[in-house]
Amino acid sequence: MSLEITASADGDNRLLSVTGEVDVSCADELRAAIDAQIAEGVAGELVIDLAGVPYIDSTGIGVLVGAAHRASEAGATLVVARPQRNVERVLGLLGVQADLNIRGA
């Protein structure tokens, strides 16, 4: 399954909708999309919508945690929105909920 990333803006906030499995083979693509949004300047929240992501590996989670720190340094807040139950469970097991500001539906 290939990764699809769609970007949109709503005022000061940015949204990246991600669809597909996030693993070592495509983590760089997700990192590049997030970094492009940060580079453009996000004054509010950078929301990463994972509703379409059935699986994420440790590489993908590392991308999200690193991006959260880079967003914070740039004055924005990274939010992971609508993770599927199994993805949310893995994020919880790794203890990264606070870093990723996870929000449900």
C-alpha positions as CSV (number, residue, x, y, z in Angstrom):
1,M,0.0,0.0,0.0
2,S,1.5,3.3,-1.0
3,L,1.4,6.4,1.2
4,E,-0.8,9.3,0.2
5,I,-0.5,12.7,1.9
6,T,-2.8,15.6,1.3
7,A,-2.1,19.1,2.6
8,S,-4.6,21.8,3.4
9,A,-4.7,25.0,5.4
10,D,-7.3,26.7,7.7
11,G,-6.2,30.1,8.8
12,D,-3.1,29.7,11.0
13,N,-3.5,25.9,11.1
14,R,-2.3,23.3,8.6
15,L,-3.7,19.8,8.1
16,L,-1.9,16.8,6.6
17,S,-4.2,13.8,5.9
18,V,-2.2,10.6,5.7
19,T,-3.5,7.4,4.1
20,G,-1.7,4.1,3.9
21,E,0.9,2.2,6.0
22,V,3.7,4.3,7.5
23,D,6.8,2.2,7.8
24,V,10.5,2.4,7.1
25,S,9.9,2.3,3.3
26,C,7.9,5.6,3.3
27,A,8.8,7.4,6.5
28,D,11.0,9.8,4.6
29,E,8.0,10.9,2.5
30,L,6.0,11.7,5.7
31,R,9.0,13.5,7.2
32,A,9.4,15.6,4.0
33,A,5.7,16.5,3.9
34,I,5.7,17.6,7.6
35,D,9.0,19.5,7.2
36,A,7.6,21.4,4.2
37,Q,4.7,22.6,6.3
38,I,6.9,23.6,9.1
39,A,9.2,25.5,6.7
40,E,6.3,27.4,5.2
41,G,5.5,28.6,8.7
42,V,2.7,27.3,10.9
43,A,1.4,29.9,13.4
44,G,-1.1,27.5,15.0
45,E,-1.4,23.8,14.9
46,L,0.0,21.3,12.4
47,V,-2.5,18.5,12.5
48,I,-1.5,15.1,11.2
49,D,-4.7,13.2,10.5
50,L,-4.0,9.4,10.8
51,A,-7.6,8.2,10.3
52,G,-6.4,6.5,7.1
53,V,-3.3,4.8,8.6
54,P,-3.9,1.2,9.7
55,Y,-0.3,0.6,10.6
56,I,2.7,2.6,11.8
57,D,6.1,1.2,12.7
58,S,8.7,2.6,15.0
59,T,10.3,4.6,12.2
60,G,7.1,6.4,11.5
61,I,6.5,7.1,15.2
62,G,10.0,8.5,15.3
63,V,9.2,10.8,12.4
64,L,6.1,12.1,14.3
65,V,8.0,12.6,17.6
66,G,10.9,14.4,15.8
67,A,8.4,16.6,13.9
68,A,6.6,17.5,17.1
69,H,9.9,18.8,18.5
70,R,10.7,20.7,15.3
71,A,7.2,22.2,15.2
72,S,7.5,23.4,18.8
73,E,10.9,25.0,18.0
74,A,9.2,26.8,15.2
75,G,6.4,28.1,17.4
76,A,3.7,25.6,16.3
77,T,2.0,22.7,17.9
78,L,1.9,19.3,16.2
79,V,-1.3,17.3,16.8
80,V,-1.9,13.7,15.8
81,A,-5.6,13.4,15.1
82,R,-8.0,10.4,14.7
83,P,-5.5,7.5,14.9
84,Q,-7.1,4.1,14.4
85,R,-7.4,2.1,17.6
86,N,-4.4,-0.2,16.9
87,V,-2.2,2.8,16.0
88,E,-3.3,4.7,19.1
89,R,-2.5,1.6,21.2
90,V,1.0,1.5,19.9
91,L,1.5,5.2,20.6
92,G,0.2,4.6,24.1
93,L,2.5,1.7,24.7
94,L,5.5,3.8,23.7
95,G,4.4,6.7,25.9
96,V,4.4,9.4,23.3
97,Q,0.9,10.7,23.7
98,A,2.0,13.9,25.4
99,D,4.6,14.7,22.7
100,L,2.0,14.1,19.9
101,N,-1.0,15.8,21.5
102,I,-3.3,13.0,20.3
103,R,-6.9,13.8,19.6
104,G,-9.7,11.4,18.8
105,A,-12.5,12.0,16.2
